[in-house]
Amino acid sequence: MKAREEIARSCIWSVELTDEELERAARGLIERRYAKGAYICHKDDRLDYWTGVLSGLVKISAISREGKAMTFAGAADGAWVGKGSVLKDEPRKYDLVAIRDTRLAMMQRSTFMWLYENSTGFNRFLVRQLNERMGQFIATIEYDRILVPKARVARNLSWFFNKVLYPNAGPALEISQEELGLLVGVSRQVVNRSLQELEEEGLVRVEHGRITPLNIKALVSYGA
């Protein structure tokens, strides 16, 4: 139980809960690990857990009936995903794939629903998350259709510094060009070229496995 309490207290939503609510949340948590490339769930699977990334990187994606791959978002350290499916008690509408070795905290649906029905603080947190995630998904669909690859790279990068969705975001993002390409839906070569140009424009600093934004505001609206 001590390990679960430590996990619960490390989560962004813990500050919204009373001591009683936090104890209840901790009892409903389990920890799971996934190797790079492993599916956490497939589209149309049932996954009766709200899922948080303790360490690693997860791709939220789907493939259309026409066979087109669509990446909605990446979930990095501190991010929680799947609240909508848990609330509606329905199969997932997307795949969850670990794109690096990943450690997850998973909250049982019964615990999630108890907090939803009893905790004002938890509901405040959910509203902020749902609002921000919806904005992210709408923006992703928009720029997947109308933006050139470099702009898609820039805007995808900017999301990782959104403190509502990625509370553990630091001054730089530890990510490989291959991983970023998987999230954006372009090749590593396109990512490399895009990052070089963004660096030349003074918007990012690129090091091996590390990208530091120099102008997040410009990245957010890049290509507009």
N, C-alpha and C positions, 0 to 999 in steps of 0.2 A: 504493500500500500504506500510506503514511503516514496518509492520511485514514481508511482503515479501522481502523488501529491506534488512532487518536484516538477514533473512534466506539466501538470495543471497550472502551477504557479508561474511557469515560464511562458505561458500562452498569453497573447494580447488581451483576450476576453476576460482573463482572471481578475483584472483590476475593476471590472464592472460588477463582480459578484460579492455577495456577503460571504462570511466564513462558512455558514451552513451550505450555501449554494456551491461554494468552491469544493467543499468536502464531497458533496453529492456528485459534482462533475468528475472529480478524481476517481471515484469508485467506478464510473462508467467508461474509463479510458483503457485502451490497450495500446501496445506498441508493436509495430511490425516493420520489417526491413525488406527492401526490394533491390535486387541487383540492377545494374544499368541495362536498359532494354526490356525489362520485365513489365508486363501489363498489370496494373493494379486493379483495373476492371475494364471490360469491353463495353461498347455501346450496347444498350438493351439488357445489360446485366443488372441484377439487384445488388446494391452495396449499402447495407443498412447501417452505415457509419458516416458521421461527419468527419472529414479527413483534414489533418493539419500536417504540414511539412516541418519536421524538427530539423532535418538537415538533408540536403540533396536538391533535386530539381525535377519537377513533374510537368509533363506536357498534357494540356487539355485539348483534345482534338476530335475530329470526326471525319468520315468519308461519305460524301454525298452519294445518292443513287446513281449519279452519272460517273462516279469514280473519282471525283475531285477531292483531294485532301484539304482540310480546313483546320488550321490551328487557332483556337480561341484565345488561349493565354498560356503562360507558364506560371507554375506555382513554386516559389523559392522559399527559403527558410522563413518560418513565421507565418506563412500564408495558409488559409483554411479554405477548402473548396467542398462543394456538394450540398450546401445548405438547402438549396431549392428542392433537390430530389428527395432529401431527407424529410423536409416539411410536407411535401406532397405524397410521400410514400410511394414513389414510382421508380421504374428502371432508369438507369442513367442514359442521358441523351448524347453521350460522348465517351471516348476512350480516355483513360488515365494511364500514362506511360511514364515510367521512371527513365529519364535520359541521362542520369548518373546514379551511382549507388545512393539510395534514399532511405531515410528513416522517418516513419510516419507515426503520428499520434492519431488514434481513431476512437471517436466517441460513439457509443451505442445509441441507436435511435431512441430508445426508451429514456435515456438520460437527457439527450438533446430535447426531446419533447417535454420532459418535466421542467427543464430550465425555460423553455419557450412559454410554458403555461404558468410559470410561477415567478420568474425573475424579470423585473423591470429593467435592470441593468443589462441582462443578456439580450433582451429585445431591442434595446437602444443600439447595442453592438450589431445585431443582425440587420437592422434597418440601414445603418451606415454601410455595412458590407454589401448588402444587396444592391443598394443604390450605386455604389462605386463599381461593382462588378458588372452591373447592367450597362453602365456607361462604357466600360472597357470593351464588352462584347459588341456593342453597337459600333463603337469606333473601329474595332478590328474588322468587322464586316465591311464598313465603309472604305477603309484604306486598302483592304485586300482587293477591292474592285477597281479603285480609281488611282491609287498611288503607285509610283515606280518603286522598284525594289529598295533603293537607297532610303527613300522616305519611310518605307515599311520597317526597315532596320532601325532607323532613328526613333520612330514612335514606339516600337516594341521595347527598345532600350529604356525609353522614358518611363514606361509603366513600372519598371522594377524599382523606381525611386518614389513610388506612390506609397506613403506611410500608412494609409488606411488598409491597403491590400497586402503590403509587404512591410510589416512593422519592424523587421530586423534589417531593413536596408541601411547600408552604410554609405560612406562617401564614394565607394567604387563597387562594381559588380564583378564577382569572380565567376567568369563564364568563358568557355572556349568558343572559338568561331564556329566549330561544328555544332555545338549545342545551340548557339544563337540561330544558326541556319535552320535547325530542326523546329525551333519555335516560330520563326518568321515564315518558314515554308520556302526557303531559297537555298541554293548550294553554298558550301563553305567558301567557294571562290567569289561568289557574289557578295557575301558578308565581308570578306577580306577587302575587296575593292571599295565597298561602301564605307567601311570603317576608315580606310585610308583617306577617302575624300572628306568624310566628316571631320577627321583629324586635321586635314589641311584647312578646313573652314573654321577651325578653332572651337569646335563643339564638343570634342571628346579627346581624351588621351588614351592611347592603346598600348598596352604592355602584354606580355605573354600571359594568357589566361585571365586578363584583368582589363576592365574598361572603366575609365573614370569620366563621368559627364562634367563638362565645363560650363554648359549652358542648358540646363534641363528645360527651361521655358521654350527655348528654340527647338529642342528635340521634340517636345510635345506637339508642336504645331508645324513640324517640318514638312515642306511640300504643299502647304496650304496656299 
